[in-house]
């Protein structure tokens, strides 16, 4: 992996966060468009159990936390 500066790493993480915040919406949109859960899983790399949670409304912007 290529070396990056601290600022570049911070920018990449910020970019990743912006995309990741759209995850649940994109999963719902794909399912509503007719994509099967298995296809969503293969295209996105998201676990099927997580996809089911998203579709059942158990996930939103907030993530599960362990206490």
LUMDOVEX-281380 format. One record per residue: residue number from 0; residue in one letter; x, z, y of N, C-alpha, C in turn. Coordinates in nm, 4 decimals, m for minus. Layout:
LUMDOVEX-281380
+-----+---+----------+----------+----------+----------+----------+----------+----------+----------+----------+
:   k : r :   n.east :     n.up :  n.north :  ca.east :    ca.up : ca.north :   c.east :     c.up :  c.north :
+-----+---+----------+----------+----------+----------+----------+----------+----------+----------+----------+
: NUM : A :        X :        Z :        Y :        X :        Z :        Y :        X :        Z :        Y :
...
+-----+---+----------+----------+----------+----------+----------+----------+----------+----------+----------+
This chain:
LUMDOVEX-281380
+-----+---+----------+----------+----------+----------+----------+----------+----------+----------+----------+
:   k : r :   n.east :     n.up :  n.north :  ca.east :    ca.up : ca.north :   c.east :     c.up :  c.north :
+-----+---+----------+----------+----------+----------+----------+----------+----------+----------+----------+
:   0 : X :   0.0849 :   0.0000 :  m0.1171 :   0.0000 :   0.0000 :   0.0000 :   0.0897 :   0.0000 :   0.1238 :
:   1 : X :   0.0512 :  m0.0784 :   0.2226 :   0.1295 :  m0.0892 :   0.3455 :   0.1215 :   0.0399 :   0.4259 :
:   2 : X :   0.2317 :   0.0729 :   0.4899 :   0.2326 :   0.1919 :   0.5753 :   0.1542 :   0.1636 :   0.7025 :
:   3 : X :   0.0847 :   0.2646 :   0.7480 :   0.0095 :   0.2541 :   0.8728 :   0.0450 :   0.3730 :   0.9603 :
:   4 : X :   0.0210 :   0.3563 :   1.0884 :   0.0432 :   0.4672 :   1.1805 :  m0.0750 :   0.5631 :   1.1715 :
:   5 : X :  m0.0579 :   0.6806 :   1.2269 :  m0.1668 :   0.7782 :   1.2292 :  m0.2869 :   0.7219 :   1.3045 :
:   6 : X :  m0.2626 :   0.6524 :   1.4125 :  m0.3718 :   0.5940 :   1.4917 :  m0.4448 :   0.4858 :   1.4124 :
:   7 : X :  m0.3708 :   0.4029 :   1.3401 :  m0.4338 :   0.2999 :   1.2571 :  m0.5178 :   0.3637 :   1.1465 :
:   8 : X :  m0.4654 :   0.4690 :   1.0860 :  m0.5397 :   0.5393 :   0.9812 :  m0.6684 :   0.5984 :   1.0377 :
:   9 : X :  m0.6598 :   0.6572 :   1.1569 :  m0.7780 :   0.7151 :   1.2209 :  m0.8818 :   0.6071 :   1.2501 :
:  10 : X :  m0.8378 :   0.4921 :   1.2971 :  m0.9283 :   0.3812 :   1.3258 :  m0.9958 :   0.3323 :   1.1986 :
:  11 : X :  m0.9192 :   0.3197 :   1.0920 :  m0.9767 :   0.2748 :   0.9647 :  m1.0821 :   0.3730 :   0.9136 :
:  12 : X :  m1.0549 :   0.5016 :   0.9263 :  m1.1523 :   0.6018 :   0.8830 :  m1.2786 :   0.5982 :   0.9687 :
:  13 : X :  m1.2619 :   0.5771 :   1.0979 :  m1.3772 :   0.5666 :   1.1875 :  m1.4612 :   0.4443 :   1.1514 :
:  14 : X :  m1.3953 :   0.3325 :   1.1237 :  m1.4661 :   0.2109 :   1.0826 :  m1.5411 :   0.2332 :   0.9514 :
:  15 : X :  m1.4750 :   0.2987 :   0.8564 :  m1.5370 :   0.3269 :   0.7270 :  m1.6606 :   0.4147 :   0.7451 :
:  16 : X :  m1.6493 :   0.5137 :   0.8301 :  m1.7622 :   0.6037 :   0.8548 :  m1.8820 :   0.5274 :   0.9100 :
:  17 : X :  m1.8573 :   0.4353 :   1.0023 :  m1.9662 :   0.3575 :   1.0620 :  m2.0398 :   0.2764 :   0.9556 :
:  18 : X :  m1.9670 :   0.2169 :   0.8644 :  m2.0292 :   0.1393 :   0.7572 :  m2.0989 :   0.2323 :   0.6586 :
:  19 : X :  m2.0338 :   0.3404 :   0.6225 :  m2.0886 :   0.4341 :   0.5244 :  m2.2193 :   0.4973 :   0.5718 :
:  20 : X :  m2.2350 :   0.5148 :   0.7021 :  m2.3587 :   0.5726 :   0.7557 :  m2.4789 :   0.4810 :   0.7334 :
:  21 : X :  m2.4541 :   0.3540 :   0.7053 :  m2.5610 :   0.2579 :   0.6800 :  m2.5959 :   0.2472 :   0.5318 :
:  22 : X :  m2.5218 :   0.3175 :   0.4479 :  m2.5341 :   0.3038 :   0.3027 :  m2.6774 :   0.3167 :   0.2529 :
:  23 : X :  m2.7436 :   0.4258 :   0.2846 :  m2.8770 :   0.4503 :   0.2310 :  m2.9752 :   0.3427 :   0.2755 :
:  24 : X :  m2.9675 :   0.3045 :   0.4006 :  m3.0549 :   0.1989 :   0.4527 :  m3.0300 :   0.0679 :   0.3778 :
:  25 : X :  m2.9036 :   0.0342 :   0.3558 :  m2.8710 :  m0.0906 :   0.2873 :  m2.9169 :  m0.0894 :   0.1420 :
:  26 : X :  m2.9058 :   0.0252 :   0.0763 :  m2.9532 :   0.0364 :  m0.0621 :  m3.1044 :   0.0176 :  m0.0667 :
:  27 : X :  m3.1770 :   0.0843 :   0.0227 :  m3.3235 :   0.0687 :   0.0262 :  m3.3620 :  m0.0759 :   0.0568 :
:  28 : X :  m3.2922 :  m0.1362 :   0.1508 :  m3.3203 :  m0.2742 :   0.1897 :  m3.2972 :  m0.3693 :   0.0718 :
:  29 : X :  m3.1884 :  m0.3500 :  m0.0008 :  m3.1586 :  m0.4350 :  m0.1162 :  m3.2650 :  m0.4189 :  m0.2244 :
:  30 : X :  m3.3060 :  m0.2958 :  m0.2497 :  m3.4088 :  m0.2702 :  m0.3506 :  m3.5421 :  m0.3305 :  m0.3076 :
:  31 : X :  m3.5773 :  m0.3141 :  m0.1820 :  m3.7019 :  m0.3721 :  m0.1300 :  m3.7005 :  m0.5246 :  m0.1378 :
:  32 : X :  m3.5814 :  m0.5838 :  m0.1289 :  m3.5682 :  m0.7293 :  m0.1364 :  m3.5741 :  m0.7796 :  m0.2804 :
:  33 : X :  m3.5774 :  m0.6866 :  m0.3752 :  m3.5925 :  m0.7266 :  m0.5143 :  m3.4694 :  m0.7122 :  m0.6013 :
:  34 : X :  m3.3600 :  m0.6617 :  m0.5465 :  m3.2412 :  m0.6423 :  m0.6295 :  m3.2634 :  m0.5258 :  m0.7249 :
:  35 : X :  m3.2252 :  m0.5459 :  m0.8495 :  m3.2360 :  m0.4403 :  m0.9499 :  m3.1331 :  m0.3315 :  m0.9213 :
:  36 : X :  m3.1633 :  m0.2114 :  m0.9650 :  m3.0726 :  m0.0984 :  m0.9430 :  m2.9361 :  m0.1264 :  m1.0038 :
:  37 : X :  m2.9327 :  m0.1858 :  m1.1223 :  m2.8047 :  m0.2169 :  m1.1853 :  m2.7234 :  m0.3149 :  m1.1005 :
:  38 : X :  m2.7907 :  m0.4120 :  m1.0407 :  m2.7210 :  m0.5101 :  m0.9544 :  m2.6688 :  m0.4414 :  m0.8287 :
:  39 : X :  m2.7495 :  m0.3547 :  m0.7682 :  m2.7047 :  m0.2793 :  m0.6507 :  m2.5818 :  m0.1972 :  m0.6875 :
:  40 : X :  m2.5859 :  m0.1342 :  m0.8038 :  m2.4728 :  m0.0549 :  m0.8519 :  m2.3468 :  m0.1409 :  m0.8630 :
:  41 : X :  m2.3575 :  m0.2561 :  m0.9273 :  m2.2405 :  m0.3415 :  m0.9469 :  m2.1879 :  m0.3992 :  m0.8160 :
:  42 : X :  m2.2762 :  m0.4348 :  m0.7260 :  m2.2325 :  m0.4922 :  m0.5981 :  m2.1709 :  m0.3884 :  m0.5051 :
:  43 : X :  m2.2258 :  m0.2673 :  m0.5070 :  m2.1839 :  m0.1658 :  m0.4103 :  m2.0828 :  m0.0657 :  m0.4646 :
:  44 : X :  m2.0829 :  m0.0481 :  m0.5960 :  m1.9978 :   0.0551 :  m0.6539 :  m2.0577 :   0.1946 :  m0.6446 :
:  45 : X :  m2.1806 :   0.2039 :  m0.5965 :  m2.2494 :   0.3328 :  m0.5847 :  m2.3063 :   0.3688 :  m0.7218 :
:  46 : X :  m2.2917 :   0.4934 :  m0.7611 :  m2.3435 :   0.5391 :  m0.8903 :  m2.4950 :   0.5202 :  m0.8967 :
:  47 : X :  m2.5432 :   0.4845 :  m1.0149 :  m2.6870 :   0.4650 :  m1.0313 :  m2.7650 :   0.5919 :  m0.9966 :
:  48 : X :  m2.7123 :   0.7069 :  m1.0340 :  m2.7825 :   0.8323 :  m1.0026 :  m2.7964 :   0.8508 :  m0.8518 :
:  49 : X :  m2.6957 :   0.8101 :  m0.7772 :  m2.7019 :   0.8179 :  m0.6311 :  m2.8042 :   0.7191 :  m0.5772 :
:  50 : X :  m2.8088 :   0.6004 :  m0.6354 :  m2.9067 :   0.5001 :  m0.5931 :  m3.0482 :   0.5528 :  m0.6166 :
:  51 : X :  m3.0712 :   0.6118 :  m0.7334 :  m3.2033 :   0.6705 :  m0.7601 :  m3.2358 :   0.7795 :  m0.6585 :
:  52 : X :  m3.1383 :   0.8637 :  m0.6278 :  m3.1608 :   0.9689 :  m0.5274 :  m3.1981 :   0.9087 :  m0.3925 :
:  53 : X :  m3.1290 :   0.8050 :  m0.3525 :  m3.1571 :   0.7390 :  m0.2246 :  m3.2995 :   0.6844 :  m0.2248 :
:  54 : X :  m3.3354 :   0.6148 :  m0.3312 :  m3.4676 :   0.5527 :  m0.3387 :  m3.5801 :   0.6549 :  m0.3490 :
:  55 : X :  m3.5506 :   0.7707 :  m0.4044 :  m3.6507 :   0.8769 :  m0.4144 :  m3.6563 :   0.9620 :  m0.2884 :
:  56 : X :  m3.5751 :   0.9286 :  m0.1901 :  m3.5767 :   1.0010 :  m0.0640 :  m3.5025 :   1.1322 :  m0.0671 :
:  57 : X :  m3.4216 :   1.1528 :  m0.1701 :  m3.3464 :   1.2773 :  m0.1796 :  m3.2206 :   1.2741 :  m0.0945 :
:  58 : X :  m3.1877 :   1.1568 :  m0.0472 :  m3.0691 :   1.1443 :   0.0375 :  m3.1092 :   1.0711 :   0.1635 :
:  59 : X :  m3.0433 :   1.1043 :   0.2688 :  m3.0628 :   1.0369 :   0.3957 :  m2.9282 :   1.0360 :   0.4618 :
:  60 : X :  m2.9246 :   1.0673 :   0.5857 :  m2.7950 :   1.0766 :   0.6524 :  m2.7160 :   1.1960 :   0.6015 :
:  61 : X :  m2.7881 :   1.3034 :   0.5718 :  m2.7191 :   1.4242 :   0.5248 :  m2.6792 :   1.4071 :   0.3792 :
:  62 : X :  m2.5649 :   1.4569 :   0.3444 :  m2.5151 :   1.4525 :   0.2081 :  m2.5418 :   1.5861 :   0.1416 :
:  63 : X :  m2.5427 :   1.5844 :   0.0113 :  m2.5530 :   1.7101 :  m0.0618 :  m2.4279 :   1.7912 :  m0.0353 :
:  64 : X :  m2.4458 :   1.9187 :  m0.0244 :  m2.3301 :   2.0057 :  m0.0061 :  m2.3291 :   2.1080 :  m0.1170 :
:  65 : X :  m2.2105 :   2.1504 :  m0.1535 :  m2.1992 :   2.2547 :  m0.2544 :  m2.1693 :   2.3852 :  m0.1839 :
:  66 : X :  m2.2299 :   2.4902 :  m0.2322 :  m2.2072 :   2.6207 :  m0.1692 :  m2.1515 :   2.7182 :  m0.2686 :
+-----+---+----------+----------+----------+----------+----------+----------+----------+----------+----------+
